[in-house]
Every structure is written in structure tokens, then in C-alpha cells.
Amino acid sequence: MTQAPRQATATESKHLKTAIADPDGHLLPRVSSRLLKAMLDAGFIYREDSDGYRLSDSEALACTGKTAWRITLTGRRAVLTESQWRDLTSRVDEDEAFLPNVHWVTRNGLAALGLAEYRDDSGAVQPNDGGSGLHGPRFRAFRTELGRRVAQLAAADALR
């Protein structure tokens, strides 16, 4: 069995979270070459050529074209706290709903990263849990498809 990917540093997390917020998962273009290499070596990012072909690490570092760096599933995992990772991987029922013992702070953090979403009783996605501060949440949190794919990294790690 191989070791789990390392945790992202604070600076790496800042850049990776920016990529998470981008609809295409792109890093901002002003990341230092030293930091890009460290994130590339850790498997947090990759680069495609203009045709969408994933470049090798050496090609990616040498590329001077206008292609962007993209976050990987491993990069998404690297920004998670220990409790977020535990809850994403082991506190979800067969319908992808988070179990009641998942803290609201963790659910909200996962939702901010696109790994969880809130749904009403009819299954419509809601912007938050619907809680008013006086009353508890009205909507349940579910793992998204992206959240499921990131969580599957645990199974892949166990098979290596």
C-alpha cells in the first residue's frame, strides 16, 4: 500500500482553492515556477496542450503556450482537513447523503469546495442548509459526483 498524498501547504491550498472556484479548475497564471513544480510533483495539478492532451510533467514545465494548469482530484483532496476527508469517505449513506453525525461546519466546508450540496425534500439543490440560526437545517447535505470521485481516491490508495 502506498502513502496517501501529502497535505497541501498553506500557499498551495490558497492556489488550489482558487482553482476549485474556477469553473474549469484552472490555476491563476501568476503562480511561481517553483510552486508549480512542487504541486506538479505532488500530483495536485496538470497541464494540457491546446488540443486537450495531458502533458507529461517535463513537457508541462517546459510549455510556454497559453494553456492553463488544472487541479487534479488529488489536488482537491490535498486541501481537505482530516475531518472533511473522514466525513467525505466514511460518513455517507448509500444514497450519498451525509450521516447525521457530520458537523455542519464540515458539511459547509465540503459544499464550498463543490464536494457536497444541499437538497430539499424534492431533490432540488439549495444554496445552503436553510437553517435560520434559531432553527436547525431544513435541507440535507449530499456528496456530489465530484465528491464521490475524490472519495474514491481512498479506495484507489488502498489497492496500490
Residue pairs with C-beta under 8 A, 6 or more apart in sequence:
1 157
1 158
1 160
2 157
2 160
4 157
5 42
5 43
5 44
5 74
5 77
5 78
5 153
6 42
6 78
7 78
8 16
8 39
8 42
8 44
8 75
8 78
8 79
11 35
12 35
12 38
12 39
12 42
12 44
12 78
13 78
13 79
15 27
15 28
15 31
15 35
15 39
16 27
16 39
16 44
16 45
16 71
16 75
16 76
16 78
16 79
17 79
17 113
18 27
18 28
19 25
19 26
19 27
19 45
19 69
19 70
19 71
19 75
20 71
20 76
20 79
20 113
20 114
24 68
24 70
25 70
25 71
26 68
26 69
26 70
27 36
27 45
27 68
27 69
27 70
27 71
29 68
31 69
33 61
36 45
36 61
36 69
37 61
39 45
39 75
40 46
40 57
40 60
40 61
41 57
42 74
42 75
42 78
43 72
43 74
43 75
44 71
44 72
44 74
44 75
44 78
45 69
45 70
45 71
45 72
45 75
46 54
46 55
46 60
46 69
46 70
46 72
47 54
47 55
47 59
47 60
47 63
47 67
47 68
47 69
47 70
48 54
48 55
48 67
48 68
48 70
49 55
49 59
49 63
49 65
49 67
50 65
50 66
50 67
55 63
60 69
73 149
73 150
73 153
74 153
76 113
76 115
76 146
76 150
77 85
77 150
77 153
79 113
80 88
80 113
80 150
81 106
81 109
83 103
83 106
84 106
84 109
84 110
84 113
84 115
87 98
87 102
87 103
87 106
87 107
87 110
88 110
88 115
88 116
88 143
88 147
88 150
88 151
89 151
89 154
91 98
91 99
91 101
91 102
92 98
92 99
92 143
92 151
93 99
95 142
96 142
96 143
96 148
97 140
97 141
97 142
97 143
98 107
98 116
98 140
98 141
98 142
98 143
102 141
104 129
104 131
104 137
107 116
107 118
107 129
107 141
108 128
108 129
110 116
110 141
110 143
110 147
111 117
111 118
111 128
111 141
114 144
114 146
114 147
115 143
115 144
115 146
115 147
115 150
116 141
116 142
116 143
116 144
116 147
117 125
117 126
117 141
117 142
117 144
118 125
118 126
118 127
118 128
118 129
118 130
118 137
118 139
118 140
118 141
118 142
119 125
119 126
119 139
119 140
119 142
120 126
120 130
120 138
120 139
126 139
128 139
129 137
129 138
129 139
129 141
130 137
130 138
130 139
131 137
131 138
143 151
